[in-house]
Amino acid sequence: PVTEVRSNHKFDQHKLCQYLTHHGVSGFDSPEGVAVKQFSHGQSNPSFMISSADGKQYTVRKQPPGKLLAGAHAVDREYTVMTALNSTNVPVPRTQLYCDDASVLGSPFFVYGKYVT
């Protein structure tokens, strides 16, 4: 289930749309019509459903805000493993991109789409 984005996890939707468009993820040319909801589960790394104006849906997983223990909340590792599994028979979501620039959403994040079958 998805809910409104909780206050401690809000981010600049316009910056996200600019970043996605710049990196070739279509449907986010403008923040108009883009919807962002937070999944009610996956709280170790907050997860968000983003829907473009043309109906495409992706998931964004990011590190939580604040100081983290070394090696904890390693979204880069999660992205690397999921990307490697995309070329196997293991059913994992198709990864789109990884961003280590905290100025975009406040912490590193990655984006994935539909499951590979």
C-alpha positions as CSV (number, residue, x, y, z in Angstrom):
1,P,0.0,0.0,0.0
2,V,1.1,3.6,-0.7
3,T,0.5,6.7,1.4
4,E,1.3,10.4,1.2
5,V,5.0,11.0,1.6
6,R,5.8,11.4,5.3
7,S,7.2,14.8,6.3
8,N,10.6,13.4,7.3
9,H,11.0,11.9,3.8
10,K,9.8,14.7,1.6
11,F,12.1,15.7,-1.3
12,D,12.1,18.2,-4.2
13,Q,9.9,16.5,-6.9
14,H,11.1,19.0,-9.5
15,K,14.7,18.1,-9.0
16,L,13.8,14.4,-9.3
17,C,12.0,15.0,-12.6
18,Q,14.9,17.0,-13.9
19,Y,17.4,14.3,-12.9
20,L,15.3,11.5,-14.4
21,T,14.8,13.4,-17.7
22,H,18.5,14.2,-17.9
23,H,19.3,10.5,-17.5
24,G,16.9,9.3,-20.1
25,V,13.9,8.2,-18.1
26,S,11.0,9.3,-20.2
27,G,7.7,10.8,-18.9
28,F,9.2,13.2,-16.4
29,D,9.9,16.3,-18.6
30,S,7.7,18.3,-16.3
31,P,6.6,17.8,-12.7
32,E,3.0,18.6,-13.8
33,G,1.0,15.4,-13.6
34,V,3.7,13.5,-11.7
35,A,2.5,11.7,-8.6
36,V,4.8,10.7,-5.7
37,K,3.5,8.3,-3.0
38,Q,5.4,6.5,-0.2
39,F,5.2,2.8,0.3
40,S,4.1,2.0,3.8
41,H,6.7,-0.8,4.0
42,G,10.5,-0.8,3.2
43,Q,11.3,1.7,5.9
44,S,15.0,0.7,6.3
45,N,15.4,2.4,2.9
46,P,12.3,4.5,2.3
47,S,10.6,3.6,-1.0
48,F,8.4,5.8,-3.2
49,M,6.2,5.1,-6.2
50,I,6.5,7.8,-8.8
51,S,4.0,7.9,-11.7
52,S,4.6,10.1,-14.8
53,A,1.9,12.0,-16.5
54,D,1.7,9.4,-19.2
55,G,1.1,6.6,-16.7
56,K,4.6,5.1,-16.3
57,Q,5.4,3.9,-12.8
58,Y,8.8,3.5,-11.1
59,T,10.0,2.9,-7.6
60,V,12.6,5.1,-6.0
61,R,14.6,3.7,-3.0
62,K,16.8,6.0,-1.1
63,Q,18.9,6.0,2.0
64,P,17.1,7.5,5.0
65,P,18.1,11.0,6.2
66,G,20.7,11.5,9.0
67,K,23.9,9.9,10.0
68,L,24.2,6.2,9.1
69,L,26.3,3.4,10.3
70,A,29.1,2.4,7.9
71,G,27.7,-0.2,5.5
72,A,24.1,0.3,6.6
73,H,21.4,1.2,4.1
74,A,23.7,0.5,1.1
75,V,21.4,1.4,-1.7
76,D,24.4,1.3,-4.1
77,R,24.9,-2.4,-3.2
78,E,21.2,-3.2,-3.6
79,Y,21.3,-1.5,-7.0
80,T,24.4,-3.4,-8.1
81,V,22.9,-6.8,-7.0
82,M,19.6,-6.2,-8.6
83,T,21.2,-4.9,-11.9
84,A,23.4,-8.1,-12.0
85,L,20.3,-10.3,-11.5
86,N,18.5,-8.5,-14.4
87,S,20.3,-10.8,-16.9
88,T,19.4,-14.0,-15.0
89,N,16.2,-16.0,-14.4
90,V,15.8,-14.5,-11.0
91,P,12.6,-12.3,-11.0
92,V,13.9,-8.9,-10.0
93,P,12.8,-5.4,-11.0
94,R,14.6,-3.8,-13.9
95,T,16.9,-1.2,-12.6
96,Q,16.9,2.2,-14.3
97,L,19.6,4.3,-12.7
98,Y,21.6,4.9,-9.5
99,C,22.4,8.4,-8.1
100,D,25.0,9.1,-5.5
101,D,24.5,12.8,-5.6
102,A,22.8,13.7,-2.3
103,S,21.9,17.2,-3.7
104,V,19.1,15.6,-5.8
105,L,17.0,13.9,-3.0
106,G,19.0,14.4,0.1
107,S,20.7,11.0,0.0
108,P,21.8,8.4,-2.6
109,F,18.9,6.6,-4.4
110,F,18.1,4.3,-7.2
111,V,15.2,3.8,-9.5
112,Y,13.7,0.6,-10.8
113,G,10.7,-0.3,-12.9
114,K,8.8,-3.4,-13.8
115,Y,9.9,-6.9,-13.0
116,V,12.0,-8.8,-15.5
117,T,10.4,-12.1,-16.5
